[in-house]
Amino acid sequence: MRILALVLSLFVLLAISVWWAASLWMSVEGPPMPAGGYVAMWLGIAFSLVIGCGLMMLMFYSSRYGYDERARGERGMRDDEQHDARHVEH
């Protein structure tokens, strides 16, 4: 029940913010944007989302499969990690 209340309140906040953003978008005065402008805007939004999601996916993939650990080496270690690594080696 608590999760349902949380999800419902988050959806209410989302609806309010979308309504507020749409009302601000429509209140801006100026010449109307041509259809090509809307197409370019939506293509830019979609491209940005694809690139952002793809980079996040690569970050999680590399972290999950240990690529980050192998790339760090001893240079990237903090002082306490270097001490632990030297202690284990000797």
N, C-alpha and C positions, 0 to 999 in steps of 0.2 A: 504494500500500500504506500509506503514511503517513497519507493522508486517511481510509482505512478504519479504521485504528487510532484516529485522532482521533475519528471519528464514533462508533465502537463505545464508546470510553471515555466520551464525552459521554452516550450513551444509558444506560450503566451508572450514571453519576452521576444522571441523570434518574430512573431506576428506583429507586435508593436513596432519593432525596429524596421521591419520591411515596410509597414504602412508609413512610418515617419520618413524613410528614405524615398519612397515613391512620391510622397507629398512634396518633399523638397525638390525632387527631380522635376516634377510638373510645375512647380512655382517659378522656376528659372525662366526669365524672359529673354528673348533674343530671336534671331531668325531660326526657323525650323531646320532641324538636321535632315539632310537628304538620306534616302534609304541606303546609299553606299556608305555613309558615315556609321549607321547602325550596324551594317554588316562588318565593317572594319573593326568597330568596337567589340562586337561579340567574338570575332575571330581572334582578336588580341587577348580577350579574357580567356577564351578556350585554350589558346596557345600557352598563356602564362600558367594556367592550371595544370596542363599536361606536363610542362617542364618542371613545375614545382613538385607535383606528385611523383614524377619520374625520379627526380633527384632525391626526394625523401625515401623512395623505395630502394634506390641504390645505397643510401646511407644505412638503412636498416639491414639490407642484405649483407653488406660488407661487415657490419658489426656482428651480425648473427653467425656468420661463417668464419670469423676470425681474421679477416683481411686487415682489420685495423691493428690488431696486435702484432702481426708480422711486419707491418710497415713502420711501426714506431721505433723498434730497435732500442738500444741502450741510451741513445742520445735524447730521446723523447721522454725518458723516465724522470719522475720527480726524484728529489734527493733521498726520500725514504725508500722508494722503490729500488734505487741504485744500491743503497745500503743492503736491502734484503737480497738483491741479486748477487752482490759480492759475498754476502754471508753464506748463501747457499752454494756458491761455486767453490769456496775454500773449505 
